[in-house]
Amino acid sequence: MSYDFQLEAKLIEQAPQLHTVFSDNVLCVQNMLIKYQSIFPNYTDHTALHSLEVIAFCNELIADNIDLLNTDEIFILLMSAYLHDAGMGISIEDFERFSAELPIVQDFMKENPDICKDEIIRAFHNEFSGRFIEKYSPLFDFPSPEHLFAIVQTSRGHRKTDLLNKTEYPAEIKLSNGNIVHLPYLATLIRLADELDIAVDRNIQFLYDTANLDNDVSRLEFKKHQAIKRLEILPTSLKAYVDYSDPELVAPLDELFEKLNSTLSYCVRVIEEITPFSIAQKTVEIEKL
């Protein structure tokens, strides 16, 4: 995909000190993100490379809305893009602490007493990301408690959470400098951009040997990514170029694009109902190769 760094460019131009904080944080976060591989050695990429793809998709989805975004919103969005998967590589100590703090995880573990730790992390990694950001926030030098809250919620919001919940996702957060943060819009961008990182370039080939993946689920996931040759954001739609030649992949690919359609529809609803922003893409197109 082509990269348009309008978010970063605006932050550098209009709030260079805030951009410096972001840049310093990225150096720290990159080392944190790579730790997911100790838990999920054969899982799809969740390093800083994935974060960059999420940012690139956000840039494209935002398009002309860039003029409506203030620099605090841009900072929050960029930090959330890097931190939304931080929960994938948490330590055993943090896993135990965060699990005990999260009723939804406690209930899940009671209902599934034999489930493995990695399955719990995979199922609730957005919640673990939120707790991780809160615990280690002193390392990141966020400008205010409101920035921390917004980054936690935007990161959590990349999956499962109800973005229409006005308590968890207030339509507007007023900062001390007078800027307004439109939290549901930022969370929606991260959720949709994360869903869009599904093409073959999601997994850099030299990092993964698909012939040696240790289970059928991992092999199938990688084959799905390899079948999706490209994903583009067009003026009014999302378009995927897909190789459907492998019969084993037909049903899984159909399921994947059904989920993408559902996510897009939900995100359009959130943006149109409770934010002053817009999104031009309303449908998912598939070109079979």
N, C-alpha and C positions, 0 to 999 in steps of 0.2 A: 504494500500500500504506500501511497505518497504521504509524506509528513508535512503538516502545516502547523508551525509552532506559534500560532497567534496568541494563545494563552500565555505562554512563557514570555513572548515579546512584549505584550501589554504589561505584564508584571514587572519586567526589567525596566521598561520606560517610565511607568507611573509610580512604582513602589520599589525602588532598587533595594532598600533595606529589607523589605519583606521577601524579595527574591533571594537575597543572601541567606536569610534564615532557611528558606526552602532548600537552597542548594546545599547548605551545611547538613541539613537533615537527611537529604538523599544519600549522602556518603555513609551515614549511620545506618539507614534503613536497608541499603543494599546488602550489608553483611547480615542483617537480621533475616531477610527474606530467604536467603539461600539455605537456611536451616530446615526448611520444609523437606528438603531431600533426604534428611536422616529419618523422617517418618514415612515419606512417600517417594521412595527412590525411583519408582516407575510411573509416577503420576504426571499429568500434563504440566507444562511449565508454569510456575508461580513465582519466578524470580523477578528482578527489576526489568527484565526484558518484557515480561507480560505487562508490567506497570506502564512501560513506555507505549505499548500497543494500546492500552486502555486510554492513555492520554491522547494518543493520536486519533482514536475514534471520537473522543470527547471534542477535540478540536473540530472535526468534521461535522459532528452532530450540532454543535453550537452555531457554526456558520455566522450569519449576520447578528445573532444574539450576543456576540462578543461586545457590542456597544452597550448592552444593558447590564453586563456583568461588571461589578466593581472589583478592585484588586483584592479585597479580603475574600470575596467569593472565589476568585481564581486561586488564591493561596490555599483555601480550604479544599477546593476541588483537586488541585495537584497533590496535596499531601494525602488526601483520601485515596487517590489513584495508587500511590505507593504503599499505603498502609492497609488497604482493604483486605489483603490476604495474609496479614501478619500473624493471624491466629493459626495458620497452617503449620507453623514451625515452632510452636511453644514448647517450653521445657516440661518435664514431668511435674516439677513443683508447681508451675503455673497452671498446668492442666488440672491438677488436683484442686488448687485454690479456686480457679475460675469455675470449675464444674460445681463445686460446693456453693458458689455464689449465684448460680444460675438455676432457678427452679425448673425451667424448661428442660435443661440437661439432666437434672436430678430425676425428673419424671420419666424421661426417655430411658435412663439407665435402669430404673426400677421395672419398667415395662420390658426391657431387653437385658436381663442380667448377664447374659453370656456374650454380649457384644464387645468387640475389641476397641482399644483406645483410639486407634487410627480411624475407625469407622465413626466414632463419636466426634472426633475432631473434624472429619470431612463433613459430617452432617450439620455441625454447628460452628464452623470455623468463622463465620461472620460475627457471631456472638463472642467468640474467643478473641477475635481481632479487636472488638470494642473494649474488652477488658484489658487486653494487652496495651492498647493506646493509653487508656486511663492510668495504668500502673506505671508505665515508662514515660509518661508525658514530660516529667522534668528534664529528660534527655533532649527533648525536641524544642524547647524554648518557644512554645506557642505564645502569641501575643496576649491572650486573655483566656479566662475560663469559658467565655462564649465561643471562642475559636476551637477550644478543646472539645466542647460539647458537639459543635457542628461537625468536626472531623470524626469523632466517634460515631455519630449517627449516620453520617454519609457513608462511612466505611461499613457499618453494620447493614446499611440499606442496600448493599449490592446483591442481596438475596433475601428472600423469605419475609422480611419485615413489612409491615403495613405502612406504606408511604402516605396513606390518607389519614393516618392516626394523628390528630392535631396535637396531642400531648407529646408524642415522640418526635413528630415532624411538624412543628409549628410553621405556618406559612411564612412568617417573617421573624427574624431575630435582629434586634437593634443593637449595634455595637456602640461602644463609648465614643467612637469618632464620628458617629452619625450614619455610618454605612449600614445598609440592610442586607442581611443574608437570607436568601430564599432557599431554605434548606431542602424542601421537597424536590426542587429542580436539580440541585446538585446531586442528591441521592439517586434521582432518576437517571441522570447522565452516567453515573458510575455503574448502575445496574445494567443499563442497556449496552454501554461500551464493553463491559465485562462479558456479556453474552455474545458480543460480536467477534471476540477473539477466538475463532473456531477454525480458521483456515490452516492449511498445511504449515505455514510459517509460525504457528503457535509454538511448535516444538523444534528447536534448532537441532538438525539431524545429528551433528557430531556429539551431542549430549546424550543421545538415546540410541540404544540398539534394540529395535523392535523384535528382532529374532530371539532375544534373550529375556523378554518380559516374562514375569513370573506367574501370570495368571491370565485367563481368557478375557476378563473384564478390561485389564490394562491393554491387552492387544487390540481389542475391539475399539477402545477409545482412541488409540493412536491411528488405527485404520480409518476411523471416521474423519479425523483431522486431515489425514493424507488424501482422502477422497474430495475434500473441499479445497479446490485449487485456489480460489480467490473469493474475497467478499468485498463488495464495493458499496459505498454510500452514494446513491444517486440523488438527484434533486427532489424526488418524491417517494423514493422507495429504497429498500436494502436489496442488493442482488448478490446471490451466491452462485458460483460456477462449480458444478459438482459432477464428479465421475460416479455414475450409478452402475458401473459394469459388474461389480461384485455383488452377487445375489445376497450374500450374508449381510450386506450393509444397507439394503433397501429399507427394511423396517426401522433399524436404528437411526438412519438419516432422516426418514420421515418424522420420527418421534422428535428428533433434535430440532427440525425446522418448525414443527408444531409448537414446541416450547418457545422458540424464538418469536414466532408470531404472537403467542400469548403474552410474552414479555413486552413486545413492542406495543401491543394494544393497551396493556396496563399502563405503560409509561406515557403514552399519548394521553390517556385519560387523566393521569395525575397532573401532567403539565398543563393541559387545557382547563382543568377544573379549578386548580388552586395556585397557579403561578401566572405571572405576567409574561412569561416566555412562550415560545412556540416551537413546534417540531414539524418539519415538512414531510418527513418520511412516515408513511402510513401503512405500507404493505411490504411483504417479503417476496421477492421474485427468485425463482430457481431456474437456472439454465443448465440442463443436463448435457454433459459432455460425452 
